[in-house]
Amino acid sequence: MRVRRSLKGVVIFKVSRDIDVVKIDFTLSGLKFSEHYSTQRYQKYFNVLDEILASIGIASQDYFSDYICYYGKSPILCRIYYDLETGRVRYVVMASIQSGVLSKLQQKFTEIGWKKVFFVEIMASTSTTRESYRY
């Protein structure tokens, strides 16, 4: 039986750092790059991410790389946008299919100086069956 899931959260950071520094920040925040999983497995989620980014105004024609990272056992879809002129990372976009993960991560990254541009996470409400939104 296959269970369908949707994205539960998206966070966008504006970053002006070298890719090596970004990878160090990932490691210090507890994110690990997956070497075993292809991004093809999560392609439908990256397609949804494309729509969200287009509506926000982040150009999809910029050069980017997609990664699957893990925060503990939770998969995190990561897209890193590069500035072709300087070679530095311009934006880092993270998406999760589990609630609560991105709120922890966005707090860690803002503490180390990353600028949060956009954040939304869908959380199940504890008092009712309706879902609540965290901004």
N, C-alpha and C positions, 0 to 999 in steps of 0.2 A: 504494500500500500504506500503510495506516495502522498506526502503531505505538502500542500501548497502554502508557501509563506510569502509575505510581502515585506518590503523594507519598513523597519520600525523607526529608523532615524537617519538623519543626514546632518553632517556638520562640515562647514567650509571654513578653512583658515587661509588668510593672506599671509604668505611667508616670503621673505626675501633672504634666503639662505642657500648655501651650497648643498648639493644633494648629500654629501658625506655628513654634513652637520644635521640635516633632516633625519638621516638614518640613525645617527647617534641619539637624537631626540626621541625617535621611535623606541629605541632600545631602553632608554632611561624611563620612558613612560610605560614600559611593560608590553609593548607591541613587538611581535616577532613576525618576520617575513616568512611566508610558507614557500618551501622549495618543492613541495610535492604536488600541490594542486594547481591546475591550469585555471586561468581566468575564464576559459570557455564554459566551465561548469556553472559559473555565476553570470553568464552573458545576459540573461533576461533581466537581472538586477542592474547590470551596467546600462542596459537600454533604458530602464526607468530613470536611472541616474542622469543619463543624457537629457531626458525630457525636463527633469528638475533644473539642471544646470542651464539649459537653454532658456527656461522661463525666468531664471534669476539674472541672466545676462553674461554668464561666463562662456566665452567663445569656445566652441568645441573644435574649431579649426586650429587652435593652438596645439603645440606639440605636447603630448601627455603619455604617461605610462600607467598601466593598470597593474595592481598587485592584490593578492589575497594575503592578509595578515591575520594574526590571531592575538587576541587579548584573553589570556587564559585559554579556555576551550571555545570561545566565541569568535566566529569568523568576522573579520572586518574587511569590507571592500574599500580599497584605497586607490585613488587616482591622483597622480602627481603631475601638475602642469608646469612646464618649463618655459622660461624666457629664452628664446633662441639667440638673442643678441648677447646676453650675458652668461647664459648657461646655468643661471641660478633657478631655484624653484620659485615659482610665482604663487601657486595655490596648491593646497593639499585638501582633497575632498575625501571624507570617510563616510561610509554607510554601513548600517548594521541591520540584520534581520532579527535581532533580539533586543528587547527593551531594556533600558537601564545602563547599557554598556557605554554608549556615546556620552552620556552625561558625566560619567567618571573620567573618560578620556579627554573631553573638552576642558574639564577643570584642570587636569594635569598640563595640557598644552598651553592654556592661557597663563598658568603660573610660570612657565618658562619663557614667556614672551611672545607666543604666537597670537596674532590678532584674529579673533573670531568674526567672520563676516555673516554667517548664517548658521542657525541651529534649530532643528525641530526634531522632536522625539515623541512617538506615540506610546503612552503608558496605559496599562489597565488600571482603572480606578479601584481603590480598595473598598469603597463603600457601595458601589453599584456595578452593574455589568457594562456601563458605558465606558468608552475610552477617553482619557484626558490627554491634552497636548502640553508639552513643555517647550518653552521658547528660551 
